[in-house]
Each structure stands twice: as C-alpha cells, then as structure tokens.
Amino acid sequence: MHYSKPATETTDKAWRLPLSEEYQEQLKSPFADLANIGGRWGGAITAGAFLSNFTKKYRWAHLDIAGTAWLQGANKGATGRPVSLLTQFLINQVK
C-alpha cells in the first residue's frame, strides 16, 4: 500500500517514515504491555510504531494529519486533508 503515487497526483504530500526498532523501544512501559505514546521526539513515527504492533497480518498505513487537518484563526475549520490523497489512492486501486 503506497501513498507516494497518489501524493504526486494531488496536493497532499505523503512519504514513508522509518519504523526502526528504536521507536518500539520508546513504547516500552513499566505499567502495561505497551505504551500508546513514545518519547518527546518522533510522535508521528512512534504512533505508527504503536499501530504496527496490531497490524502484522495486514497491509496498513498511518496517515498523521494532526498538524494539517485544521486551520486556526480567521479561516478556522477543517482543511479536508487528506481527502484528495485517499480519493486518488482509491481511484488508482480500481484502475
């Protein structure tokens, strides 16, 4: 499942982030089998690392849109990201 092709066909940007073992290390917890939040750095990556623990049998993607989904100030509201990316991805799947 690659979102890089539909990203080049739309205005939404996408790229693959690393899921190396060091990010899994941030999810270790003394209180639970797994923490759902990592350290200070790499929040999008550690969120993906967290999800990877539950998706081993599936093709999956983590779209971290927290910073782009909403506008603040006078133009506040939803941006619609990543609707065009997801739409193009689905169109490409049926071609």
SEVO-757087 format. One record per residue: residue number from 1; x, y, z of N, C-alpha, C in turn. Coordinates in nm, 2 decimals. Atoms other than C-alpha are relative to their C-alpha. Last residue first. Example, Ala and Ser with C-alpha at 12.3 -4.5 7.8 and 13.67 -1.06 7.14 Angstrom:
BEGIN
+------+--------+--------+--------+--------+--------+--------+--------+--------+--------+
: resi :   n.px :   n.py :   n.pz :  ca.px :  ca.py :  ca.pz :   c.px :   c.py :   c.pz :
+------+--------+--------+--------+--------+--------+--------+--------+--------+--------+
:    2 :  -0.09 :  -0.11 :   0.00 :   1.37 :  -0.11 :   0.71 :  -0.08 :   0.11 :   0.08 :
:    1 :   0.09 :  -0.12 :   0.00 :   1.23 :  -0.45 :   0.78 :   0.09 :   0.12 :   0.00 :
+------+--------+--------+--------+--------+--------+--------+--------+--------+--------+
This chain:
BEGIN
+------+--------+--------+--------+--------+--------+--------+--------+--------+--------+
: resi :   n.px :   n.py :   n.pz :  ca.px :  ca.py :  ca.pz :   c.px :   c.py :   c.pz :
+------+--------+--------+--------+--------+--------+--------+--------+--------+--------+
:   95 :  -0.05 :  -0.01 :   0.14 :  -0.77 :   0.12 :  -1.25 :   0.06 :  -0.13 :  -0.05 :
:   94 :   0.10 :   0.07 :   0.09 :  -0.97 :   0.02 :  -0.94 :   0.04 :   0.02 :  -0.14 :
:   93 :   0.02 :   0.14 :  -0.03 :  -0.68 :   0.08 :  -0.69 :  -0.10 :  -0.07 :  -0.10 :
:   92 :  -0.11 :   0.08 :   0.05 :  -0.58 :   0.41 :  -0.85 :  -0.01 :  -0.15 :   0.02 :
:   91 :   0.01 :   0.00 :   0.15 :  -0.92 :   0.56 :  -0.79 :   0.11 :  -0.09 :  -0.06 :
:   90 :   0.11 :   0.09 :   0.03 :  -0.89 :   0.45 :  -0.42 :  -0.02 :  -0.01 :  -0.15 :
:   89 :  -0.05 :   0.14 :  -0.03 :  -0.55 :   0.62 :  -0.39 :  -0.11 :  -0.10 :  -0.04 :
:   88 :  -0.09 :   0.04 :   0.11 :  -0.68 :   0.93 :  -0.56 :   0.05 :  -0.14 :   0.02 :
:   87 :   0.09 :   0.01 :   0.12 :  -0.97 :   0.96 :  -0.31 :   0.09 :  -0.05 :  -0.12 :
:   86 :   0.07 :   0.13 :  -0.01 :  -0.73 :   0.90 :  -0.02 :  -0.09 :  -0.03 :  -0.12 :
:   85 :  -0.10 :   0.11 :   0.01 :  -0.49 :   1.17 :  -0.14 :  -0.08 :  -0.13 :   0.01 :
:   84 :  -0.04 :   0.01 :   0.14 :  -0.78 :   1.42 :  -0.21 :   0.10 :  -0.12 :  -0.02 :
:   83 :   0.11 :   0.05 :   0.08 :  -0.93 :   1.36 :   0.13 :   0.04 :  -0.02 :  -0.14 :
:   82 :  -0.06 :   0.05 :   0.12 :  -0.60 :   1.40 :   0.32 :  -0.11 :  -0.05 :  -0.10 :
:   81 :  -0.11 :   0.09 :   0.02 :  -0.66 :   1.69 :   0.42 :  -0.03 :  -0.13 :   0.07 :
:   80 :   0.03 :   0.10 :   0.10 :  -1.00 :   1.85 :   0.40 :   0.12 :  -0.09 :  -0.03 :
:   79 :  -0.07 :  -0.02 :   0.12 :  -0.88 :   2.16 :   0.57 :  -0.03 :  -0.09 :  -0.11 :
:   78 :  -0.06 :   0.12 :   0.06 :  -1.13 :   2.16 :   0.85 :   0.07 :   0.04 :  -0.13 :
:   77 :   0.08 :   0.11 :   0.05 :  -1.20 :   2.49 :   1.02 :   0.08 :  -0.11 :  -0.06 :
:   76 :   0.00 :   0.13 :  -0.08 :  -1.05 :   2.82 :   1.12 :  -0.10 :  -0.10 :  -0.06 :
:   75 :   0.04 :   0.10 :   0.09 :  -1.00 :   3.09 :   0.85 :  -0.02 :  -0.14 :   0.06 :
:   74 :   0.12 :  -0.05 :   0.08 :  -1.00 :   3.38 :   1.09 :  -0.05 :  -0.10 :  -0.09 :
:   73 :   0.01 :  -0.14 :   0.03 :  -0.76 :   3.20 :   1.33 :  -0.13 :   0.03 :  -0.08 :
:   72 :   0.04 :  -0.09 :  -0.12 :  -0.68 :   2.83 :   1.33 :  -0.02 :   0.14 :  -0.05 :
:   71 :  -0.06 :  -0.14 :   0.01 :  -0.68 :   2.58 :   1.04 :  -0.05 :   0.07 :   0.13 :
:   70 :   0.08 :  -0.12 :  -0.05 :  -0.74 :   2.21 :   1.10 :   0.07 :   0.13 :  -0.02 :
:   69 :   0.14 :   0.02 :   0.01 :  -0.63 :   1.88 :   0.94 :  -0.09 :   0.12 :   0.03 :
:   68 :   0.06 :  -0.06 :   0.13 :  -0.27 :   1.97 :   0.87 :  -0.15 :   0.00 :  -0.01 :
:   67 :  -0.04 :  -0.13 :   0.03 :  -0.09 :   1.92 :   1.20 :  -0.06 :   0.07 :  -0.12 :
:   66 :   0.03 :  -0.09 :  -0.11 :  -0.28 :   1.62 :   1.32 :   0.04 :   0.14 :  -0.03 :
:   65 :   0.05 :  -0.12 :   0.05 :  -0.28 :   1.45 :   0.98 :  -0.02 :   0.11 :   0.11 :
:   64 :  -0.01 :  -0.09 :  -0.11 :  -0.06 :   1.15 :   1.06 :  -0.04 :   0.14 :  -0.05 :
:   63 :   0.00 :  -0.14 :   0.05 :  -0.17 :   0.90 :   0.80 :  -0.01 :   0.10 :   0.11 :
:   62 :   0.04 :  -0.10 :  -0.10 :  -0.08 :   0.56 :   0.93 :   0.02 :   0.14 :  -0.06 :
:   61 :  -0.07 :  -0.13 :   0.01 :  -0.08 :   0.30 :   0.66 :  -0.05 :   0.08 :   0.12 :
:   60 :   0.05 :  -0.11 :  -0.07 :  -0.17 :  -0.07 :   0.65 :   0.08 :   0.13 :  -0.02 :
:   59 :  -0.07 :  -0.11 :   0.07 :  -0.12 :  -0.40 :   0.48 :  -0.07 :   0.12 :   0.06 :
:   58 :   0.07 :  -0.08 :   0.10 :  -0.25 :  -0.66 :   0.73 :   0.10 :   0.10 :  -0.06 :
:   57 :   0.06 :   0.09 :   0.11 :  -0.13 :  -0.96 :   0.93 :  -0.06 :   0.09 :  -0.11 :
:   56 :  -0.10 :   0.09 :   0.06 :   0.12 :  -0.76 :   1.15 :  -0.06 :  -0.08 :  -0.12 :
:   55 :   0.03 :   0.01 :   0.15 :  -0.13 :  -0.48 :   1.21 :   0.09 :  -0.10 :  -0.07 :
:   54 :   0.14 :   0.06 :   0.02 :  -0.16 :  -0.46 :   1.59 :  -0.03 :  -0.03 :  -0.14 :
:   53 :   0.01 :   0.11 :  -0.09 :   0.21 :  -0.39 :   1.69 :  -0.14 :  -0.08 :  -0.02 :
:   52 :  -0.06 :   0.12 :   0.06 :   0.24 :  -0.17 :   1.38 :   0.00 :  -0.12 :   0.09 :
:   51 :   0.09 :   0.07 :   0.08 :   0.00 :   0.07 :   1.54 :   0.05 :  -0.12 :  -0.07 :
:   50 :   0.11 :   0.05 :  -0.09 :   0.24 :   0.17 :   1.81 :  -0.10 :  -0.09 :  -0.08 :
:   49 :  -0.06 :   0.12 :  -0.07 :   0.52 :   0.21 :   1.56 :  -0.10 :  -0.07 :   0.09 :
:   48 :   0.00 :   0.11 :   0.10 :   0.30 :   0.44 :   1.35 :   0.06 :  -0.13 :   0.06 :
:   47 :   0.14 :   0.04 :   0.02 :   0.23 :   0.65 :   1.66 :  -0.01 :  -0.11 :  -0.10 :
:   46 :   0.03 :   0.09 :  -0.11 :   0.61 :   0.64 :   1.73 :  -0.15 :  -0.04 :   0.00 :
:   45 :  -0.06 :   0.12 :   0.02 :   0.67 :   0.78 :   1.39 :  -0.03 :  -0.10 :   0.11 :
:   44 :   0.07 :   0.06 :   0.11 :   0.42 :   1.06 :   1.41 :   0.06 :  -0.14 :  -0.02 :
:   43 :   0.13 :   0.03 :  -0.04 :   0.55 :   1.15 :   1.76 :  -0.08 :  -0.08 :  -0.11 :
:   42 :   0.04 :   0.10 :   0.09 :   0.92 :   1.14 :   1.66 :  -0.15 :  -0.05 :   0.02 :
:   41 :  -0.03 :  -0.02 :   0.14 :   1.06 :   1.32 :   1.96 :  -0.06 :  -0.11 :  -0.08 :
:   40 :   0.03 :  -0.13 :   0.05 :   0.93 :   1.36 :   2.31 :   0.01 :   0.02 :  -0.15 :
:   39 :  -0.07 :  -0.11 :  -0.06 :   0.91 :   1.00 :   2.40 :  -0.04 :   0.13 :  -0.07 :
:   38 :  -0.14 :   0.02 :  -0.02 :   0.65 :   0.74 :   2.30 :   0.06 :   0.12 :   0.07 :
:   37 :  -0.07 :  -0.13 :   0.04 :   0.28 :   0.73 :   2.33 :   0.15 :  -0.02 :   0.04 :
:   36 :   0.06 :  -0.05 :   0.13 :   0.05 :   0.42 :   2.34 :   0.06 :   0.14 :  -0.04 :
:   35 :   0.05 :  -0.14 :  -0.02 :   0.26 :   0.24 :   2.60 :  -0.05 :   0.05 :  -0.14 :
:   34 :  -0.05 :  -0.09 :   0.10 :   0.29 :  -0.14 :   2.56 :  -0.06 :   0.14 :   0.03 :
:   33 :  -0.07 :   0.07 :   0.10 :   0.24 :  -0.44 :   2.78 :   0.07 :   0.09 :  -0.10 :
:   32 :   0.09 :   0.07 :   0.09 :   0.14 :  -0.21 :   3.06 :   0.09 :  -0.07 :  -0.10 :
:   31 :   0.14 :   0.02 :  -0.05 :   0.28 :  -0.04 :   3.37 :  -0.09 :  -0.08 :  -0.09 :
:   30 :  -0.01 :   0.08 :  -0.12 :   0.66 :  -0.04 :   3.33 :  -0.14 :  -0.04 :   0.05 :
:   29 :   0.07 :  -0.05 :  -0.12 :   0.61 :   0.06 :   2.97 :   0.02 :  -0.08 :   0.12 :
:   28 :   0.00 :   0.09 :  -0.11 :   0.80 :   0.01 :   2.64 :  -0.05 :   0.07 :   0.13 :
:   27 :   0.14 :   0.05 :  -0.03 :   0.68 :   0.23 :   2.36 :   0.00 :  -0.10 :   0.12 :
:   26 :   0.07 :  -0.11 :  -0.07 :   1.01 :   0.43 :   2.32 :  -0.14 :  -0.04 :   0.05 :
:   25 :  -0.06 :  -0.02 :  -0.13 :   1.19 :   0.10 :   2.24 :  -0.07 :   0.11 :   0.08 :
:   24 :   0.07 :   0.09 :  -0.08 :   0.95 :   0.05 :   1.95 :   0.05 :   0.01 :   0.14 :
:   23 :   0.13 :  -0.06 :  -0.03 :   1.09 :   0.37 :   1.80 :  -0.09 :  -0.10 :   0.09 :
:   22 :  -0.01 :  -0.10 :  -0.10 :   1.44 :   0.23 :   1.83 :  -0.13 :   0.07 :   0.04 :
:   21 :   0.02 :   0.05 :  -0.13 :   1.33 :  -0.08 :   1.64 :   0.02 :   0.11 :   0.11 :
:   20 :  -0.10 :   0.08 :  -0.05 :   1.30 :   0.10 :   1.31 :  -0.02 :  -0.03 :   0.15 :
:   19 :   0.06 :   0.07 :  -0.11 :   0.97 :   0.22 :   1.17 :   0.11 :  -0.09 :   0.06 :
:   18 :  -0.07 :   0.12 :  -0.04 :   1.11 :   0.48 :   0.93 :  -0.07 :  -0.06 :   0.12 :
:   17 :  -0.08 :  -0.03 :  -0.11 :   0.86 :   0.73 :   0.77 :   0.07 :  -0.13 :   0.05 :
:   16 :  -0.02 :   0.11 :  -0.10 :   0.72 :   0.67 :   0.43 :   0.10 :   0.05 :   0.11 :
:   15 :  -0.13 :   0.07 :   0.01 :   0.62 :   0.99 :   0.24 :   0.00 :  -0.11 :   0.11 :
:   14 :  -0.01 :   0.12 :  -0.08 :   0.30 :   1.18 :   0.17 :   0.14 :  -0.06 :  -0.02 :
:   13 :  -0.13 :   0.06 :   0.00 :   0.21 :   1.52 :   0.04 :   0.00 :  -0.12 :   0.09 :
:   12 :  -0.04 :   0.06 :  -0.13 :  -0.14 :   1.62 :  -0.04 :   0.13 :  -0.06 :  -0.01 :
:   11 :  -0.07 :  -0.11 :  -0.07 :  -0.18 :   1.85 :  -0.35 :   0.04 :  -0.05 :   0.14 :
:   10 :   0.08 :  -0.09 :  -0.07 :  -0.27 :   1.55 :  -0.57 :   0.08 :   0.11 :   0.07 :
:    9 :   0.11 :  -0.03 :   0.09 :  -0.11 :   1.33 :  -0.83 :  -0.10 :   0.10 :   0.06 :
:    8 :  -0.06 :  -0.08 :   0.11 :   0.23 :   1.32 :  -0.66 :  -0.11 :   0.04 :  -0.09 :
:    7 :  -0.04 :  -0.13 :  -0.05 :   0.05 :   1.21 :  -0.34 :   0.06 :   0.09 :  -0.11 :
:    6 :   0.11 :  -0.09 :   0.00 :  -0.14 :   0.94 :  -0.53 :   0.04 :   0.14 :   0.06 :
:    5 :   0.05 :  -0.03 :   0.13 :   0.20 :   0.78 :  -0.62 :  -0.12 :   0.10 :   0.01 :
:    4 :  -0.08 :  -0.09 :   0.07 :   0.35 :   0.81 :  -0.27 :  -0.05 :   0.04 :  -0.14 :
:    3 :   0.07 :  -0.12 :   0.03 :   0.06 :   0.65 :  -0.10 :   0.08 :   0.10 :  -0.07 :
:    2 :  -0.09 :  -0.11 :   0.01 :   0.19 :   0.30 :  -0.12 :  -0.08 :   0.13 :  -0.03 :
:    1 :   0.09 :  -0.12 :   0.00 :   0.00 :   0.00 :   0.00 :   0.09 :   0.12 :   0.00 :
+------+--------+--------+--------+--------+--------+--------+--------+--------+--------+
